[in-house]
Amino acid sequence: MALFKMMFVRLSSSYFFYFALLGLISPYLGIYLDGKGFNSRQVGEILAIITVTKIVAPSLWATLADKTAKPMAIIQLGAFLALFSFSLLFWLNNYWPITFCLALFTLFWTAILPQLEVHTLTSLRHSNKIYARVRLWGSLGFIAFAVISGEVMSSFGFQSFNSIGIIILAGLFVSTLMLTPIKTVKSTKNKAKVQVSISSKLMEGNFIRFFIAGLLLQVSFGPYYGFFALYLRDLQYSGLAIGLVISLGVVAEVIAFIYMGAIFKRFSLNALLVFSLAITALRWFLIPEVASSVLWLGLIQLSHAASFAIYHSASMQFVSKHFSKNQQGRGQGIYLGGVYGIGGAIGAYLTGILWLDGLGAQNAFIMAATSALLGAIILMFSKKQRVITLN
């Protein structure tokens, strides 16, 4: 029991700091780049370029982890190199140096999550209930630093973005050093078989529909991840208010994670994925209509429970079911890299074109709503799958 509690704390702390960094970057990178003097198209281009690294990086690191059978070393190396590359921002001011630095940082940062997900699911023996509890600490990290970062940047200026990031990354690196490797028996006998079988798994119609829908969901997050804080700032929201509005969505996400075990017992994976995409489409359509009202915006933000928590949990279970044990690292890398990389890059680039320094915000959110709705329609034609829940 003591060992299990220790493992739980170590896993939870890694999720906390990983997503705490997302709580800084996702809302406030746009404000940081805006403070550096870049226009919305340049911001969109930078976000798209750094997101492209997510296409190759997870698969590259996952393959390296599978071949070396040392996924824990990959997690720790990724955390250290992410810390080092992010620290270079202190000395950079121009477009291409900042873009290169952020792309390098993302290349290493994205090495962490796929391997951490596999490590966590394996350590917890694929228990949905315990995984949800560990994962919600990531949401708590996001909430804490979305609020803290908004207030700090409002009080001390956009340059404080760098210092906050270094503190979080240092915490992430230390937390990865405390993780315990899982002992596995390396088999060279069926390596060729694994390579062939994963190719066939990738070409199955159900996975292709699932992949495209996930990609469209990430496209739809373009206005939210890169420009939402800027949008609220232009509507005269304070730094604290921006952090609280963004965090409200993550509070709903945390509650959803807590009840995911019960949700999985009642609904199929496909139903959960379609529901999440449909709710997300409605969310993006309504945001420009209600953003000037704190009350309505707060209510809309609660739908983040579906947009992220339910969809993420269901998609992780889909990947876990779809790929065999020896394919998990590669499967996670291909899914996360392709979906978050291609989808995120397209969403950021399109938003940068449509945004027009705030004048085209409504068109950007309409694009996002259309993308999520199309994803929901595509998944309606997939086979229903249920999850066998473990306590």
C-alpha positions as CSV (number, residue, x, y, z in Angstrom):
1,M,0.0,0.0,0.0
2,A,2.8,2.4,0.9
3,L,4.6,1.6,-2.4
4,F,1.4,2.2,-4.3
5,K,0.8,5.6,-2.6
6,M,4.4,6.6,-3.4
7,M,3.9,5.6,-7.1
8,F,0.6,7.5,-7.2
9,V,2.3,10.7,-5.8
10,R,5.2,10.5,-8.2
11,L,3.0,9.9,-11.3
12,S,0.6,12.7,-10.1
13,S,3.4,15.2,-9.7
14,S,4.7,14.6,-13.2
15,Y,1.2,15.2,-14.6
16,F,0.9,18.2,-12.4
17,F,4.0,20.0,-13.8
18,Y,3.5,18.8,-17.4
19,F,0.1,20.3,-17.6
20,A,1.0,23.3,-15.4
21,L,3.3,24.2,-18.3
22,L,0.4,23.8,-20.7
23,G,-1.5,26.2,-18.3
24,L,1.1,28.8,-19.0
25,I,1.8,28.2,-22.7
26,S,-1.7,27.5,-24.0
27,P,-3.4,30.7,-22.8
28,Y,-0.4,33.1,-22.6
29,L,2.1,32.2,-25.4
30,G,0.0,34.4,-27.7
31,I,0.2,37.3,-25.2
32,Y,3.9,36.8,-24.9
33,L,4.4,36.9,-28.6
34,D,2.1,39.8,-29.0
35,G,4.2,41.6,-26.3
36,K,7.3,40.9,-28.5
37,G,5.6,42.9,-31.2
38,F,4.4,40.2,-33.6
39,N,1.0,40.6,-35.4
40,S,-1.7,37.9,-35.3
41,R,-0.6,36.3,-38.6
42,Q,3.0,36.0,-37.3
43,V,1.7,34.6,-34.0
44,G,-0.4,32.0,-36.0
45,E,2.7,31.1,-38.0
46,I,4.9,30.6,-34.9
47,L,2.2,28.5,-33.2
48,A,1.8,26.4,-36.4
49,I,5.6,25.9,-36.9
50,I,6.2,24.8,-33.3
51,T,3.1,22.6,-33.4
52,V,4.5,20.8,-36.5
53,T,7.2,19.3,-34.3
54,K,4.5,17.3,-32.7
55,I,4.0,15.4,-35.9
56,V,7.4,13.8,-35.9
57,A,8.6,14.1,-32.4
58,P,6.3,11.7,-30.5
59,S,6.7,8.9,-33.0
60,L,10.5,9.5,-33.1
61,W,10.9,9.4,-29.4
62,A,8.4,6.5,-29.0
63,T,10.4,4.4,-31.6
64,L,13.6,5.2,-29.7
65,A,11.9,4.2,-26.4
66,D,10.6,0.9,-27.9
67,K,14.0,0.0,-29.4
68,T,16.1,0.9,-26.3
69,A,13.5,-0.5,-23.9
70,K,14.2,2.6,-21.7
71,P,11.1,4.8,-21.9
72,M,11.9,6.3,-18.5
73,A,15.3,7.6,-19.8
74,I,13.4,9.2,-22.7
75,I,11.0,10.9,-20.3
76,Q,13.8,12.3,-18.2
77,L,16.0,13.3,-21.2
78,G,13.0,15.1,-22.7
79,A,12.3,17.0,-19.5
80,F,15.9,18.1,-19.2
81,L,16.3,19.2,-22.8
82,A,13.0,21.1,-22.7
83,L,14.2,23.0,-19.6
84,F,17.5,23.9,-21.3
85,S,15.9,25.0,-24.7
86,F,13.2,27.0,-23.0
87,S,15.7,29.0,-21.0
88,L,17.2,30.4,-24.2
89,L,14.1,32.6,-24.6
90,F,15.7,35.0,-22.0
91,W,18.2,36.2,-24.6
92,L,16.0,36.2,-27.8
93,N,13.8,38.9,-29.3
94,N,13.5,38.4,-33.1
95,Y,11.0,36.2,-35.1
96,W,13.2,33.4,-36.3
97,P,15.4,32.9,-33.2
98,I,12.2,32.7,-31.0
99,T,10.5,30.4,-33.5
100,F,13.5,28.1,-33.6
101,C,13.8,28.1,-29.8
102,L,10.2,27.3,-29.2
103,A,10.2,24.6,-31.9
104,L,13.3,23.0,-30.2
105,F,11.6,23.2,-26.8
106,T,8.4,21.5,-28.2
107,L,10.5,18.8,-29.9
108,F,11.8,17.7,-26.4
109,W,8.6,18.5,-24.4
110,T,6.5,16.3,-26.7
111,A,8.8,13.4,-25.9
112,I,7.4,13.2,-22.4
113,L,3.6,12.7,-22.6
114,P,3.2,9.6,-24.8
115,Q,5.8,7.7,-22.7
116,L,4.3,9.0,-19.5
117,E,0.8,7.9,-20.6
118,V,2.1,4.4,-21.4
119,H,4.1,4.2,-18.2
120,T,1.1,5.3,-16.1
121,L,-1.4,3.0,-17.8
122,T,1.0,0.1,-17.4
123,S,1.9,0.9,-13.8
124,L,-1.8,1.1,-12.9
125,R,-2.7,-2.0,-14.8
126,H,-5.0,-0.1,-17.1
127,S,-7.4,0.9,-14.2
128,N,-9.6,3.6,-15.6
129,K,-10.6,4.8,-12.1
130,I,-7.1,5.2,-10.8
131,Y,-5.8,6.6,-14.1
132,A,-8.5,9.3,-13.9
133,R,-7.4,10.3,-10.4
134,V,-3.8,10.5,-11.5
135,R,-4.6,12.5,-14.6
136,L,-6.8,15.0,-12.8
137,W,-3.6,16.3,-11.0
138,G,-2.6,17.4,-14.5
139,S,-5.8,19.5,-14.6
140,L,-5.1,20.9,-11.2
141,G,-1.6,21.9,-12.4
142,F,-3.2,23.6,-15.4
143,I,-5.7,25.5,-13.2
144,A,-3.1,26.7,-10.7
145,F,-0.7,28.1,-13.2
146,A,-3.4,29.5,-15.6
147,V,-4.5,31.7,-12.7
148,I,-1.1,32.4,-11.3
149,S,0.4,33.2,-14.7
150,G,-2.4,35.5,-15.7
151,E,-2.0,37.6,-12.5
152,V,1.8,37.5,-12.6
153,M,2.0,38.6,-16.3
154,S,-0.6,41.3,-15.7
155,S,1.4,42.6,-12.7
156,F,5.0,42.2,-14.0
157,G,4.6,42.2,-17.8
158,F,4.7,39.6,-20.6
159,Q,8.5,38.9,-20.0
160,S,7.6,37.1,-16.7
161,F,6.4,34.3,-19.0
162,N,10.0,33.1,-19.3
163,S,10.6,32.9,-15.5
164,I,7.3,31.1,-14.8
165,G,8.1,28.5,-17.5
166,I,11.6,27.8,-16.1
167,I,10.1,27.2,-12.6
168,I,7.5,24.8,-14.0
169,L,10.0,22.9,-16.2
170,A,12.5,22.5,-13.3
171,G,9.7,21.0,-11.2
172,L,8.8,18.7,-14.1
173,F,12.4,17.5,-14.5
174,V,12.7,16.8,-10.8
175,S,9.4,14.9,-10.7
176,T,10.5,12.6,-13.7
177,L,13.7,11.7,-11.8
178,M,11.5,10.2,-9.0
179,L,9.6,7.9,-11.4
180,T,10.4,4.2,-11.1
181,P,11.1,2.2,-14.3
182,I,8.9,-0.8,-15.0
183,K,10.8,-4.0,-15.5
184,T,10.0,-5.6,-18.9
185,V,11.3,-8.6,-20.7
186,K,12.7,-7.5,-24.1
187,S,11.8,-9.8,-26.9
188,T,13.6,-9.7,-30.2
189,K,11.8,-12.8,-31.5
190,N,8.6,-11.1,-32.7
191,K,10.0,-7.6,-33.6
192,A,9.2,-8.0,-37.3
193,K,5.7,-9.2,-36.5
194,V,5.1,-6.1,-34.4
195,Q,6.1,-3.8,-37.2
196,V,3.7,-5.5,-39.7
197,S,0.8,-5.7,-37.3
198,I,0.9,-2.0,-36.3
199,S,0.8,-1.1,-40.0
200,S,-2.4,-3.1,-40.5
201,K,-3.9,-1.6,-37.3
202,L,-3.2,1.9,-38.7
203,M,-5.1,1.1,-41.9
204,E,-8.3,-0.1,-40.3
205,G,-11.3,2.0,-41.1
206,N,-12.3,2.5,-37.5
207,F,-8.9,3.9,-36.6
208,I,-8.7,6.1,-39.7
209,R,-12.1,7.7,-38.8
210,F,-11.0,8.1,-35.2
211,F,-7.7,9.7,-36.2
212,I,-9.4,12.2,-38.6
213,A,-12.0,13.1,-36.0
214,G,-9.3,13.8,-33.4
215,L,-7.4,15.8,-36.0
216,L,-10.5,18.0,-36.7
217,L,-11.0,18.5,-33.0
218,Q,-7.5,19.8,-32.6
219,V,-8.0,22.1,-35.7
220,S,-11.1,23.5,-33.8
221,F,-9.0,24.3,-30.8
222,G,-6.8,26.8,-32.8
223,P,-8.6,30.0,-31.7
224,Y,-8.8,28.8,-28.1
225,Y,-5.3,27.6,-27.5
226,G,-3.5,30.4,-29.3
227,F,-5.8,33.5,-29.2
228,F,-8.5,33.1,-26.5
229,A,-6.5,35.0,-23.8
230,L,-5.8,37.8,-26.4
231,Y,-9.5,37.8,-27.2
232,L,-10.5,38.3,-23.6
233,R,-7.8,40.9,-23.0
234,D,-9.2,42.9,-26.0
235,L,-12.6,42.7,-24.3
236,Q,-11.0,44.4,-21.2
237,Y,-10.8,41.3,-19.0
238,S,-8.1,41.5,-16.3
239,G,-5.2,39.0,-16.1
240,L,-6.8,37.4,-13.1
241,A,-10.2,37.2,-14.8
242,I,-8.7,35.6,-17.9
243,G,-7.0,33.0,-15.7
244,L,-10.2,32.3,-13.8
245,V,-12.3,32.0,-17.0
246,I,-9.8,29.5,-18.5
247,S,-9.5,27.7,-15.2
248,L,-13.3,27.3,-14.9
249,G,-13.2,25.0,-17.9
250,V,-10.5,22.9,-16.4
251,V,-12.5,22.7,-13.1
252,A,-15.3,21.1,-15.1
253,E,-12.6,18.9,-16.7
254,V,-11.4,17.7,-13.3
255,I,-15.0,16.8,-12.2
256,A,-15.4,14.8,-15.4
257,F,-12.2,12.9,-14.8
258,I,-13.4,12.0,-11.3
259,Y,-16.5,10.3,-12.8
260,M,-15.0,8.8,-15.9
261,G,-15.1,5.3,-14.4
262,A,-18.9,5.5,-14.0
263,I,-19.3,7.2,-17.4
264,F,-17.4,4.4,-19.1
265,K,-19.8,1.8,-17.6
266,R,-22.8,3.6,-19.1
267,F,-21.7,4.6,-22.6
268,S,-19.7,3.2,-25.5
269,L,-16.4,4.9,-26.6
270,N,-18.0,6.0,-29.8
271,A,-20.9,7.6,-28.1
272,L,-18.6,9.6,-25.8
273,L,-16.4,10.7,-28.7
274,V,-19.3,11.9,-30.8
275,F,-20.9,13.7,-27.9
276,S,-17.7,15.5,-27.0
277,L,-17.2,16.7,-30.6
278,A,-20.8,17.9,-30.9
279,I,-20.7,19.8,-27.6
280,T,-17.3,21.3,-28.7
281,A,-18.8,22.5,-32.0
282,L,-21.7,24.3,-30.1
283,R,-19.1,25.8,-27.7
284,W,-17.0,27.4,-30.4
285,F,-20.1,28.7,-32.1
286,L,-21.5,30.4,-29.0
287,I,-18.2,31.9,-27.6
288,P,-18.2,35.1,-29.8
289,E,-21.9,35.5,-29.2
290,V,-21.6,35.5,-25.3
291,A,-18.0,36.5,-24.6
292,S,-18.9,40.0,-23.3
293,S,-21.0,38.4,-20.6
294,V,-18.9,36.8,-17.8
295,L,-21.9,34.7,-16.7
296,W,-22.6,33.2,-20.1
297,L,-18.9,32.8,-20.9
298,G,-18.5,30.9,-17.6
299,L,-21.4,28.6,-18.5
300,I,-19.9,27.9,-21.9
301,Q,-16.6,27.1,-20.4
302,L,-18.1,24.2,-18.4
303,S,-18.4,22.3,-21.7
304,H,-14.6,21.8,-21.6
305,A,-15.5,18.7,-19.5
306,A,-16.7,17.2,-22.8
307,S,-14.2,19.0,-25.1
308,F,-11.2,17.7,-23.3
309,A,-11.7,15.4,-20.3
310,I,-14.3,13.0,-21.8
311,Y,-12.7,13.0,-25.3
312,H,-9.1,12.6,-24.0
313,S,-10.1,9.7,-21.6
314,A,-12.1,8.0,-24.3
315,S,-9.4,8.4,-27.0
316,M,-6.7,7.0,-24.6
317,Q,-8.9,4.0,-24.0
318,F,-9.4,3.6,-27.8
319,V,-5.7,3.6,-28.5
320,S,-5.1,1.3,-25.6
321,K,-7.7,-1.2,-26.9
322,H,-6.7,-0.8,-30.6
323,F,-3.0,-1.5,-30.2
324,S,-1.3,-4.6,-28.6
325,K,0.9,-4.4,-25.6
326,N,4.2,-4.1,-27.5
327,Q,2.7,-1.4,-29.8
328,Q,1.4,1.0,-27.0
329,G,4.4,3.4,-27.1
330,R,4.4,3.6,-30.9
331,G,0.6,3.8,-31.1
332,Q,0.4,6.6,-28.6
333,G,3.2,8.5,-30.4
334,I,1.5,8.1,-33.8
335,Y,-1.9,9.2,-32.5
336,L,-0.7,12.1,-30.3
337,G,1.9,13.3,-32.9
338,G,-0.4,13.2,-35.9
339,V,-3.5,14.5,-34.2
340,Y,-2.0,17.2,-32.0
341,G,0.8,18.0,-34.6
342,I,-1.1,18.2,-37.9
343,G,-4.4,19.3,-36.4
344,G,-2.8,21.8,-34.0
345,A,-0.6,23.3,-36.8
346,I,-3.5,23.6,-39.2
347,G,-5.8,25.2,-36.6
348,A,-3.1,27.7,-35.5
349,Y,-2.2,28.7,-39.0
350,L,-5.8,29.1,-40.1
351,T,-6.6,31.1,-37.0
352,G,-3.6,33.4,-37.6
353,I,-5.0,34.1,-41.1
354,L,-8.6,34.6,-40.0
355,W,-7.9,36.5,-36.7
356,L,-6.8,39.9,-38.3
357,D,-5.6,41.2,-34.9
358,G,-9.1,40.5,-33.4
359,L,-11.3,41.8,-36.2
360,G,-11.8,38.3,-37.6
361,A,-12.3,36.5,-34.3
362,Q,-15.9,35.5,-35.0
363,N,-14.9,33.9,-38.3
364,A,-12.1,32.0,-36.6
365,F,-14.6,30.5,-34.1
366,I,-17.1,29.6,-36.9
367,M,-14.2,27.8,-38.6
368,A,-13.5,26.0,-35.3
369,A,-17.2,25.0,-34.8
370,T,-17.5,23.7,-38.4
371,S,-14.3,21.5,-37.9
372,A,-15.6,19.9,-34.6
373,L,-19.0,19.3,-36.1
374,L,-17.5,17.5,-39.1
375,G,-15.5,15.3,-36.8
376,A,-18.7,14.3,-34.9
377,I,-20.4,13.4,-38.2
378,I,-17.4,11.2,-39.3
379,L,-17.4,9.3,-36.0
380,M,-21.1,8.6,-36.2
381,F,-20.2,5.9,-38.8
382,S,-17.7,4.1,-36.5
383,K,-18.4,0.8,-34.7
384,K,-19.4,1.0,-31.1
385,Q,-16.8,-0.1,-28.6
386,R,-17.1,-0.5,-24.8
387,V,-14.4,-0.4,-22.2
388,I,-14.0,-3.1,-19.6
389,T,-13.6,-1.0,-16.5
390,L,-11.2,-2.0,-13.7
391,N,-11.1,-0.7,-10.2
